[in-house]
């Protein structure tokens, strides 16, 4: 565990400053404005930028800014608004602590950045209606609507004016709005401190009230960056650590929950809601990183591997992300889990899928199961988890509407992957399915194939019975399978739960109903078998020898202690 104070006092109070937009632009061009690494990502849309400039030309206040003064190096690859803007070294640069969205909007819109400027920052002044707008200028308004980068500098404005078609009155409004913007007074504060931790505390405190930052953003600001990298609990680093052999990176918010669970805190609480003494003592970054690597390795390992796992090859296919958080604490406390215990841990995961113990909505279950992992005795912790997950006596899977973000649908995808689906010329790559960013399971029949179908068949077509795991780039895979050879391609067809005569059936008029009903029956049976096997339904939980014998007294445990815990 690492102890680190979170809200370090400033050596002296910030001093009030005033500047204009004109001087702000000059500061940026001279390398005098910087963005610290703990700042949250830019979130403003073009509509927000338009509102900002509209407020300024109306004389409305736009809020105070907060800067931190420190020496800053040359940044040759710095980008502003999507465009390259190398920043020279500056001995007294101002780092933006509060006001990043506003400062970026002003500088990215008013400076001359070239064609690489992102559309968000392309804003124009319409002198006819005296309003700002974003987006492309209509052909009939070219020469009339003034780009803000022209308003950012008098020479650029005069250069633009040579091709303009404005009346004298319109030109007067352009000059007026330029003066209003460039001379707009900005108020703010400047902090002079050598303590990065004090700065982080100010940033987190300011941004955890009002319209709050996300929990992971507050945490990243407080603990994710440090002048001593070995002390920083950088969530981005921990995200990357999870990508074991293509497993993928979990969302940063889920990694934060895992860190909170590993540290013994309620994973559902926001960091700033915890007492400072609790948040100041967190799991070490190297311990957290290794536990997450072990968690990802366990999730993706096959059930029959030498070191068994849950057989879920990618985070994107995890039915319930809650288990990722619980397992992170498990592998922090029990890094040397035996193969037998790993198999039972996998059964805990799949039993929780069947009993819905891992549903995201069941927050109390998440807290309860995280607390069960005390770390003193692996067997007792595993018993507690298995008891919390429960176990049904049988599985009867029913097909429901398919959507890849739904836990049931992800179970069906995993069951289909368990069949090792093949093309005619080789296996389907699950890596390609997950990494393509497109739909993992594609429709066998398209909507146009269903026009004459009954409502019952249409409803069946909305289930996984109409979904096939294929990295083809199109939907409506009927056109692919109709050309397969029933004799040569029978094994490949079976890997998709399609019967050998499916290619011939697909060419017939009643193909939709026949194929969907056949496949639905086979899929229901397969998912039932798959889950029964994975969850160990009906199987006793076999404990290590020392779980049945009290080694101190030499007495066997009672049946209630040593028998099936499911």
C-alpha positions, 0 to 999 in steps of 0.5 A: 500500500502507498500513502500519499497526502491528497490536499496539500496546502498552497505555499501562498494564495493565488494572485488575481490577474486580468488579460484580454483575448488578444494577449491570451492568443499571443501567450499561446503562440509564444508557448506560454499556455500549456495543458497539464496531463491530468486535465480531462479530455475536451468535451465541447461540441461546436454548439458550445464554441458558438455559445461562448463567442456569442456570450463574449460579443454580447458582453456576458461573463464567461467565468474566471480562469485558473493557471499554474506558472512553471517552466515549460519545455519545447513541444515540437509535436503539440497539437491545438484543435487537431492541428499542429502548433509547435510550442517553444520553450517558455520559462514562465508558461501558464498551465491551465488548471481550470478553463481548458474548454474555454481557452482551447475554444478561444485559441483553436478558433481564433489562431491560424491553424490551417486545414487540419483544424477540427470542425469543432473549432471552425466558427464563422461570424455572419455580419448580416444576422450578427450571429455566429455559426459553425459548419461549412459556409453555404456557397451563397455566403462565401465572401460574407461569413467571416471565419474566426481565424480572420477575426483573430488578427487584424492582418488576417482580417484585411487579407480576407477582406480583399475577397469579401463582398461586404457593404460598408455597414456589414464591414463595420459590424465585422470591425466591431465584433473583432474589437469586442472579441480581441479586447474581451477582458478575461479574469483569473488567478495565477498560482505559483507553487512547486508542489504538483500534489497541491495543484492536483488537490486544487484541480480535483476539489474544483471539479468535484463540485457543481457539474462533476467530473466522472469518478475516474477523472477525479481519481486520475487527477488525484492519484493518476499522475505524479512526479514519481511515476512509481507512486502514480496509480495511473488508470491508463497504464492499468487499462493497457495492462489488461490487454493480455493477448488481445483481451482488450482494455476495459473502460477506465471507470471499470478499472477504477472500480477494480482499484477501489476493490483491491484497496479494500474500499467500496468499488461503487463509491466515487473517490472524493466521497471517501474520507481522505485517510481512506483514499490516501492509502491505496493499492500499489500500482505494481500490485494492481497491475499484476492483479489485473494481468492475472484477472485478464489471463484467467478470464481468457484462459480455456476451461481445459487449459493447464491453468484453467480459466473462464474461457472468455477471450475478450473483455467485450464479450464479458456478460457481466463486467462486475466479475472483472472488479471482483476477480481483480481483488481475488487475484490481488489477495490470492495470486497463487490460486491453484488449477483446481481453485481456478476451475471452481472460480470459473464455475462461480463466474458462470453460476452467477451468470445463471442466477443473475448474481452478477447483474450490474443493478445488484450493487449490494451483491458486488460490495458483498462479494468483494468484502468476502475476499479477505485474503487470509484463506483461499478455500474459505474465500472461495466457499463464500463466493460460491455460496453467494453466486448460488447454483440452479439445479438445471439450465433451460435456455430460452432465446430472446431478442439479440443485442450484443450489449446484452448479457444473455446475447453475449452468453450466446456469442460465447456458446457459438464461439465454443463451437469453433466456427469455420469458414469453408477455408478455415476457422473464423477469427474471434480477434477479427470479430472483436477488433473490427469495431463492427457487429460480431454476430451477423444476420443470416436473413435480412429484413427483406427476406422476412417480408412474407414471414409470420410474426412468430418467425419475424420474432424468431429472426430477432434472436440469436437463431438468426445470428452467425459468427462470421467476419464477413463484411456484410449482413444477410449471410444466406447468400454465402451459405447457399453456395456451400457444398453439403458434402464437403462443407458439412463440418463447417456448417455444423460449426454454425449449428447449421444442418448439412442440407442447409445450403439446399434449403436456403434456395427454397421458398420456405427457407426462412422458417425452416432454417430458423426453427431448426437452428433455434432448437439446436442453439437452445440445446447447445447453450443449455449444454454449454452453460451446464458444463461451464457452471458445473450444474449438478456437479459437486465442488471438489475441495483440496484435501485440507478442506476436508481434514482439520490439520490441527485436530485430525478430524474430518469436517462436517458434511455441511462444511465439506460437501457441495457448496453450490 
